[in-house]
């Protein structure tokens, strides 16, 4: 088959959430961009894979960039709002996220999207990629390119580009990561050969019937232990979404898949197909077991087009997501390497256990060879690894904040996106240069979207200036992110500066220009906490009146006339005010009720609600 020639300045191999974010930002930055996806949807985890109750970056200081823009678009898109489950502060229907992303893609004149693509090869000349060859709509196409971005879940471009990459476990002997196993264990214990990387999940969606979930019967083998920790009803509400949908992405003896994972990374396409079919069958069996245990109250949801479909359909007869949720894949060897200790908060010894210590510390500031802060994205997930058996013990990085537990923030360096072997290859999803242990905190939807945004911003700058990614001044990338007109993104973890703060851009720039101003708890010297009255209005909010009752340990409740609600907040202004309350007091708060949490997610005090 003779290949047709085409070209684009930036070619993004996608299928992951980071891929669409990278393509959007590259096009918004002025580069002619082509996004390629193997399936019919473009949103990766946030839509096509059905992982629609996100982890991490929930607090308003971390709701910036394309992640924050998507979150606010979804709040407007979903008629019932996003407060429906207890694993996350947000949840949406897969088609809702896909619809938003497609609208953004269609609005960019410099961006093309081809779905249903199959990779054949990458052409390389010395230290540069020159072209990508793929099959699209039955035609072989050779794409000449200036710069390539891997925006896939599994690092699909890395073996084709013939670049070094990491895969699977590393020993604590290598980099002294506190949670990594020793080299002796890696070589002697069969577990590490059977479980080369984190377990993926093929998400399946179900739908609730009318009325409450019945107590139900025991769950059938091999899922009989799936509900023993939380019970059937709580297990199902874990990933509840608008419209009574239920996201089944359940790690406790549920539909994580553990067997033969290496088949997802070889050249044998039939072995890969067998693996994917086994994963789909396993998830459908889990749904069937829960359907039986609930007496038919839980039913398969008709949400996705059939697997392998073509076209642009946003609905279909299938309950199975269009792609698996791979938590980990190949990882780039980049100019910077993110290790577990780069994610952990730097807590002075004198602060541990202090009476005023709320644990809101930040991780170490990454720096480039010139000593400049090289951060391009902020994450805060607490770290989480999925394997069969007991939870893997991980170094703690959580704190009590706003009435709930949240992960402490960390910064990702630009060099983790840049290939150390090729002059024109960037990564934008889970294939960034990080360790196996660090991947447990860098793999989540919100951070991946903002990693992709940074890769796209860098790509556009490289094309515009004729600069290789490794030679690009990181300060240009940071300024492009902060000043972006559509989705300004913050590279610095400022605990006391939410995305909507009037000085947000100024404070981000000050922290980058002089990281010495950034205090250990993530505030700028001389800056003040925001007001508890100033968070912006959001859809579906209401006023709630009652008596605030602090529990003395960082938790709060609102005692009303008919029930008591646990309180949480994602807003630093209200968090700081709540921390100052030591005794019960009447007040009125603005927020959204989540009966499945159960909690009130409150954003601000009602104006005039406090006595003078």
C-alpha positions in Angstrom: 0.0 0.0 0.0 1.5 3.3 -1.1 1.4 6.0 1.6 -0.2 9.4 1.0 1.9 12.3 2.2 0.6 14.9 4.8 2.2 17.1 7.4 1.8 19.0 10.6 4.1 21.1 12.7 3.0 19.2 15.8 1.7 15.7 15.7 0.1 14.4 18.9 -0.4 10.6 19.3 -3.4 10.6 21.7 -6.0 8.5 23.2 -5.1 9.8 26.6 -6.4 12.9 28.4 -3.0 14.5 28.2 -3.0 14.1 24.4 -6.1 16.2 23.8 -4.8 18.8 26.3 -1.5 19.0 24.5 -3.1 19.3 21.0 -5.5 22.0 22.2 -2.7 24.1 23.8 -0.3 23.6 20.8 -3.0 24.9 18.5 -3.9 27.8 20.8 -0.3 28.7 20.8 -0.3 29.1 17.0 1.1 25.7 15.8 -0.5 23.7 13.1 -1.4 20.6 15.1 -2.8 17.1 14.2 -4.3 15.0 17.0 -4.4 11.2 16.3 -6.5 8.8 18.4 -6.8 5.1 18.0 -10.5 5.1 19.1 -13.5 7.2 18.2 -13.4 9.4 21.3 -10.6 11.8 22.2 -10.8 12.4 26.0 -9.0 9.4 27.4 -9.5 8.8 31.1 -12.1 11.7 31.5 -14.4 10.3 28.9 -13.5 7.3 26.7 -12.1 5.3 29.6 -15.0 6.2 31.9 -12.9 7.3 34.8 -15.3 10.2 35.5 -14.8 10.7 39.2 -11.4 12.2 39.3 -8.7 12.0 42.0 -6.5 14.9 43.0 -6.4 18.7 42.4 -9.8 19.1 44.0 -8.9 22.2 46.1 -9.5 25.5 44.3 -5.8 26.5 44.4 -5.1 23.5 42.2 -8.2 24.0 39.9 -6.2 25.9 37.2 -5.4 25.2 33.6 -7.3 23.0 31.3 -8.3 20.9 34.3 -10.0 23.8 35.9 -11.6 25.0 32.7 -13.0 21.5 32.1 -14.4 21.3 35.6 -16.2 24.6 35.3 -17.6 23.7 31.9 -18.9 20.4 33.3 -20.6 22.2 36.2 -22.5 24.1 33.5 -23.0 21.0 31.3 -24.5 18.7 34.0 -28.1 19.7 35.0 -27.8 17.8 38.3 -24.3 19.2 39.1 -21.2 17.2 39.9 -21.8 16.2 43.6 -22.9 12.6 43.5 -20.3 10.2 45.0 -17.8 9.9 47.8 -14.6 8.9 46.1 -14.3 12.5 44.6 -15.8 15.9 45.0 -16.9 15.7 41.4 -18.5 13.3 39.0 -19.8 13.6 35.4 -21.2 11.5 32.6 -18.5 10.4 30.0 -20.4 12.0 27.1 -20.5 15.3 28.9 -16.7 15.5 29.1 -16.3 14.3 25.5 -18.8 16.9 24.3 -16.9 19.7 26.0 -13.6 18.6 24.6 -14.9 18.1 21.1 -16.4 21.6 21.2 -13.0 23.0 22.2 -11.2 21.1 19.5 -13.7 22.2 16.8 -13.2 25.8 17.8 -9.4 25.7 17.1 -8.7 26.6 13.4 -5.1 25.2 13.6 -6.2 21.9 15.1 -7.2 18.8 13.1 -8.4 15.5 14.7 -8.2 12.1 13.1 -9.9 9.2 15.0 -9.6 5.5 14.3 -5.9 5.6 13.6 -3.4 2.7 13.7 0.3 3.4 14.2 2.8 1.7 11.8 6.1 3.3 12.3 8.1 6.4 13.2 10.9 7.6 10.9 14.0 8.9 12.6 17.1 10.6 11.3 19.8 10.9 13.9 18.4 12.6 17.0 15.2 13.8 15.3 11.9 12.2 14.4 11.0 13.1 10.8 7.7 11.4 10.1 5.0 9.2 11.5 3.4 6.5 9.3 -0.2 5.4 10.2 -3.3 3.9 8.8 -6.4 6.1 8.7 -9.7 5.2 7.1 -8.1 2.4 5.2 -5.4 4.6 3.8 -1.7 4.6 4.7 -0.5 8.2 5.5 3.1 9.4 6.0 3.0 12.5 8.2 6.0 14.8 8.1 6.4 16.6 11.4 8.5 19.2 13.3 7.7 17.9 16.8 5.9 14.8 18.2 4.1 14.5 21.4 3.2 11.1 23.1 -0.2 11.7 24.6 -1.1 8.0 25.2 -1.7 6.1 28.4 1.0 3.5 27.6 3.8 5.5 26.0 3.0 4.1 22.5 5.6 6.2 20.6 8.6 5.3 22.8 9.4 1.9 21.3 8.7 3.0 17.8 10.9 6.0 18.3 13.7 3.7 19.5 14.3 5.7 22.6 15.2 4.4 26.0 12.3 4.0 28.4 11.6 2.6 31.9 9.0 -0.1 32.5 7.9 -1.6 35.8 9.6 -1.6 39.2 12.8 0.1 40.3 14.7 -0.8 43.5 15.2 1.4 46.5 18.9 0.8 45.9 18.6 3.0 42.7 17.3 6.3 44.1 16.6 5.7 47.8 12.8 6.0 47.3 11.3 5.3 50.7 8.5 3.0 49.4 10.4 1.1 46.7 11.4 -2.6 47.3 15.0 -3.6 47.6 16.8 -5.1 44.7 17.1 -8.3 46.6 13.3 -8.5 46.9 12.8 -7.6 43.3 15.0 -10.5 42.3 13.7 -13.1 44.7 9.9 -12.6 45.2 7.6 -14.0 42.4 5.1 -11.2 43.0 7.3 -8.7 41.2 7.5 -10.9 38.1 3.7 -11.6 38.1 2.9 -7.9 38.7 5.3 -5.8 36.5 3.2 -2.6 36.9 0.1 -1.3 38.4 -3.2 -3.1 37.6 -5.4 -1.6 35.0 -9.2 -1.6 35.0 -11.8 -1.8 32.3 -14.5 0.5 33.6 -18.1 -0.5 33.2 -21.1 1.7 33.9 -24.3 0.7 35.5 -27.6 2.5 36.2 -29.6 2.6 39.4 -33.3 1.7 39.5 -35.9 3.8 41.2 -35.9 3.9 45.0 -33.2 3.0 47.5 -30.7 0.1 46.9 -32.0 -3.0 48.7 -29.8 -4.7 51.3 -29.2 -7.5 48.7 -27.7 -11.0 48.8 -24.0 -12.0 49.0 -21.9 -11.1 46.0 -21.0 -14.1 43.8 -17.5 -15.6 43.5 -14.9 -14.3 42.7 -16.2 -11.0 43.9 -17.5 -12.2 47.3 -15.2 -9.8 49.2 -15.9 -6.7 47.1 -18.5 -5.3 49.6 -17.2 -6.6 52.9 -15.5 -3.3 53.8 -18.3 -0.8 53.0 -21.4 -2.9 52.2 -23.3 -3.0 49.0 -24.9 0.4 49.0 -21.8 2.3 49.9 -19.7 0.3 47.4 -22.1 1.4 44.6 -22.3 5.1 45.6 -18.4 5.2 45.6 -18.4 6.2 41.9 -21.9 7.5 41.4 -22.4 9.9 38.5 -25.2 12.3 37.4 -28.3 10.6 36.0 -28.1 7.7 38.4 -25.1 6.2 36.6 -22.6 4.2 38.6 -18.9 4.0 37.6 -17.6 0.6 38.5 -13.9 1.1 39.0 -13.6 -0.8 42.3 -10.2 -1.8 43.6 -11.3 -3.9 46.6 -11.7 -7.4 45.1 -13.6 -5.8 42.2 -12.7 -5.2 38.6 -9.0 -4.3 38.7 -7.2 -6.8 36.4 -3.9 -8.4 37.4 -3.0 -11.2 35.0 -0.6 -11.2 32.1 -0.2 -7.5 31.9 2.9 -7.7 29.8 0.7 -8.7 26.9 -0.4 -5.1 26.6 3.1 -4.0 25.7 4.3 -6.5 23.1 4.1 -6.8 19.4 1.7 -9.7 19.4 -1.6 -8.1 18.6 -3.6 -11.3 19.2 -2.2 -11.6 22.7 -3.1 -7.9 23.4 -6.6 -8.6 22.1 -6.9 -11.6 24.4 -5.9 -9.5 27.3 -8.4 -6.8 26.6 -11.2 -9.3 26.1 -10.4 -10.9 29.4 -10.5 -7.5 31.1 -13.9 -6.7 29.5 -15.3 -10.1 30.5 -14.0 -9.6 34.1 -15.8 -6.2 34.4 -19.0 -7.5 32.9 -18.9 -10.4 35.4 -18.4 -7.9 38.2 -21.4 -5.9 37.0 -23.5 -9.1 36.8 -22.5 -10.1 40.3 -23.6 -6.7 41.7 -26.8 -6.8 39.6 -27.7 -10.2 41.2 -26.6 -9.0 44.7 -28.9 -6.0 44.4 -31.9 -8.1 43.3 -31.8 -6.4 39.9 -31.8 -2.9 41.3 -28.5 -2.2 39.5 -28.7 -2.6 35.7 -26.2 -2.3 32.8 -26.2 1.3 31.5 -26.4 2.0 27.8 -23.7 4.7 27.6 -21.0 4.0 25.1 -20.9 3.1 21.4 -19.9 -0.5 20.7 -16.2 -1.2 21.0 -14.4 -0.8 17.6 -17.1 1.6 16.3 -16.3 4.4 13.9 -17.9 7.8 13.7 -18.7 10.5 16.2 -21.5 9.0 18.3 -21.7 10.2 21.9 -24.0 7.5 23.1 -24.6 3.8 22.3 -25.8 0.4 23.7 -22.6 -0.6 25.6 -21.9 -0.4 29.3 -18.2 -0.9 28.7 -15.9 2.0 28.4 -14.3 2.4 25.0 -10.8 1.8 26.2 -9.1 0.4 29.3 -7.9 2.5 32.2 -4.1 1.9 32.2 -2.6 3.4 35.3 0.9 2.9 34.1 2.9 2.1 31.0 6.3 2.9 29.5 8.0 5.9 31.0 10.3 8.2 29.2 14.0 8.6 30.0 13.9 12.4 30.2 16.1 15.3 31.2 14.6 15.2 34.7 13.4 12.2 36.6 10.5 12.6 39.1 11.1 10.4 42.2 8.8 9.6 45.1 10.7 12.0 47.4 10.0 14.8 44.9 6.3 14.4 45.8 6.7 14.4 49.6 6.2 17.5 51.7 9.3 19.1 53.2 8.3 19.3 56.8 10.8 20.9 59.2 11.5 18.6 62.2 10.5 21.4 64.6 7.0 21.5 63.0 6.1 17.8 63.4 3.3 17.5 65.9 3.1 21.2 66.5 -0.3 22.4 67.8 -0.9 24.8 64.9 0.4 22.4 62.2 -2.3 21.6 59.7 0.1 19.7 57.6 -0.3 22.0 54.6 3.3 21.8 53.4 4.6 21.6 49.9 7.2 19.4 48.1 10.6 20.4 47.0 11.0 23.1 44.3 12.4 21.5 41.1 15.2 23.5 39.4 17.0 23.4 36.1 20.7 23.4 35.5 20.7 27.2 35.7 19.1 27.0 39.1 15.7 28.4 37.9 12.4 26.9 39.2 11.4 24.5 36.4 7.9 23.6 37.6 5.2 23.5 34.9 2.3 21.8 36.7 1.1 21.1 40.2 -0.4 17.8 41.5 -1.5 16.9 45.0 -2.7 13.3 44.9 -1.7 11.3 48.0 -0.1 8.4 46.0 -1.9 5.2 45.4 -0.8 1.9 43.8 -3.1 -0.9 42.6 -1.9 -4.5 42.9 -3.6 -7.7 44.1 -3.5 -8.4 47.8 -2.8 -5.9 50.6 -2.3 -2.2 50.0 1.3 -1.4 49.1 2.8 0.7 52.0 3.6 4.2 50.7 5.2 7.2 52.4 2.4 9.5 53.7 1.7 12.8 52.0 -1.8 13.7 53.2 -3.0 16.4 55.5 -6.3 17.5 57.1 -7.6 20.5 55.2 -11.1 22.0 54.9 -12.7 19.3 57.0 -11.3 16.4 54.9 -8.1 14.7 54.0 -6.2 15.9 51.0 -2.8 15.3 49.4 0.0 17.7 49.8 1.0 19.5 46.6 4.1 18.8 44.5 5.6 20.3 41.4 6.6 18.6 38.1 9.7 19.8 36.3 9.6 20.7 32.6 12.5 18.3 32.0 10.3 15.3 32.8 8.4 15.9 29.6 11.5 16.2 27.3 13.3 13.2 25.8 16.9 12.8 26.7 17.5 10.9 23.4 15.5 12.8 20.7 15.5 16.5 20.0 11.8 16.8 19.1 9.9 14.4 21.3 7.7 15.4 24.3 5.4 13.4 26.5 2.1 14.6 27.7 0.4 11.8 29.7 1.5 8.9 32.0 4.7 8.4 29.9 6.6 11.3 31.5 10.0 10.7 33.1 9.1 9.4 36.5 9.7 6.4 38.7 7.3 3.5 39.2 6.7 4.7 42.7 6.1 8.3 41.7 3.7 7.2 39.0 1.1 6.4 41.7 0.6 10.2 42.3 1.4 11.6 38.8 -1.1 9.5 36.8 -4.4 11.1 37.8 -6.8 12.9 35.4 -6.5 16.5 36.6 -2.7 16.5 36.7 -2.4 14.7 33.4 -4.6 17.3 31.7 -2.2 20.1 32.9 0.9 18.1 32.0 -0.6 17.9 28.5 -1.2 21.6 28.5 2.4 22.3 29.4 3.6 20.0 26.7 1.4 21.7 24.1 2.6 25.2 25.2 6.2 24.1 24.9 5.6 22.6 21.5 4.0 25.8 20.2 7.0 27.8 21.5 9.5 25.4 19.9 7.8 25.6 16.5 7.5 29.4 16.7 11.2 29.9 17.6 12.8 27.0 15.9 14.1 25.8 19.3 14.5 22.2 20.4 12.5 21.3 23.6 15.6 20.7 25.6 16.9 24.2 24.7 13.6 26.0 25.4 13.7 28.6 28.2 11.4 27.1 30.8 10.4 30.7 31.8 8.7 31.1 28.4 6.6 27.9 29.0 5.6 29.1 32.5 4.6 32.6 31.3 2.6 31.0 28.4 0.7 28.9 31.0 0.0 31.7 33.4 -1.1 34.2 30.8 -3.1 31.8 28.7 -6.4 33.4 27.6 -8.5 30.3 27.6 -7.2 28.3 30.6 -4.5 30.0 32.7 -2.5 27.4 34.5 -0.5 27.8 37.7 3.0 26.1 37.9 3.4 27.0 41.6 1.6 25.5 44.7 0.1 28.5 46.4 -2.2 27.1 49.2 -3.7 30.5 49.9 -4.3 31.6 46.3 -7.3 30.0 44.5 -7.7 30.2 40.8 -10.2 33.0 41.1 -8.1 35.3 43.3 -7.7 38.7 41.8 -3.9 38.5 42.3 -3.5 35.0 41.0 -1.3 35.8 38.0 0.8 38.3 40.0 1.4 35.8 42.8 2.3 33.0 40.4 4.8 35.2 38.7 6.3 36.4 42.0 6.7 32.8 43.2 8.5 31.8 40.0 10.8 34.8 39.9 11.8 34.4 43.5 11.0 31.0 44.9 12.6 32.1 48.1 9.4 34.0 48.8 7.5 30.8 48.9 7.1 29.7 52.5 7.2 26.0 53.5 3.4 26.0 53.7 2.9 27.4 50.2 2.1 31.0 50.8 4.1 34.0 49.6 5.8 36.2 52.1 3.6 39.2 52.8 0.4 37.8 51.2 -2.8 37.5 53.1 -5.4 34.7 53.1 -8.5 35.4 51.0 -11.8 36.4 52.5 -14.3 33.6 53.6 -17.0 35.6 51.7 -15.3 35.8 48.3 -15.5 32.5 46.4 -17.4 32.8 43.1 -21.0 31.5 42.7 -21.4 28.2 41.1 -24.4 26.3 39.7 -26.7 24.4 42.1 -25.4 26.1 45.2 -27.8 26.9 48.1 -27.8 28.6 51.5 -27.6 26.3 54.6 -28.3 27.6 58.1 -27.4 26.0 61.3 -24.9 25.8 64.1 -21.2 25.2 63.2 -19.7 22.6 65.5 -15.9 22.2 65.3 -14.6 18.8 66.5 -11.2 20.1 67.6 -9.4 17.8 65.2 -9.8 19.6 61.9 -13.4 18.4 61.3 -16.7 20.4 61.2 -20.4 19.8 61.1 -23.4 22.0 60.6 -26.2 21.1 63.0 -29.5 22.1 61.3 -33.2 21.7 62.3 -33.6 18.4 60.6 -30.2 16.8 60.3 -26.5 17.2 61.0 -24.2 17.6 57.9 -20.4 17.0 57.9 -18.8 20.1 56.3 -16.0 20.2 53.8 -14.6 23.2 51.8 -12.2 23.4 48.8 -11.7 27.2 49.3 -8.7 28.5 51.3 -10.6 31.6 52.5 -13.3 29.5 54.2 -10.7 26.9 55.4 -8.7 29.6 57.2 -11.8 31.0 58.8 -13.0 27.6 59.9 -9.7 26.8 61.6 -10.1 29.8 63.8 -13.5 28.6 65.2 -13.1 26.8 68.5 -16.7 26.8 69.8 -20.2 26.3 68.3 -21.8 29.3 66.6 -24.8 29.9 64.4 -24.1 30.9 60.8 -25.3 30.6 57.2 -23.1 29.0 54.5 -23.3 28.7 50.7 -22.6 25.4 49.2 -23.9 22.2 47.6 -25.2 19.1 49.4 -23.9 15.7 48.5 -26.1 13.0 50.2 -23.8 10.3 49.0 -20.7 11.8 50.6 -22.4 12.5 52.8 -21.3 16.1 53.3 -22.0 19.7 52.5 -19.3 21.1 50.1 -19.4 24.8 51.2 -17.6 27.6 49.4 -18.2 30.8 51.4 -20.1 32.5 54.2 -23.3 34.1 53.2 -23.0 37.9 53.1 -24.3 39.4 56.4 -24.6 36.0 58.1 -22.2 36.8 60.9 -23.1 39.0 63.8 -21.2 42.3 64.0 
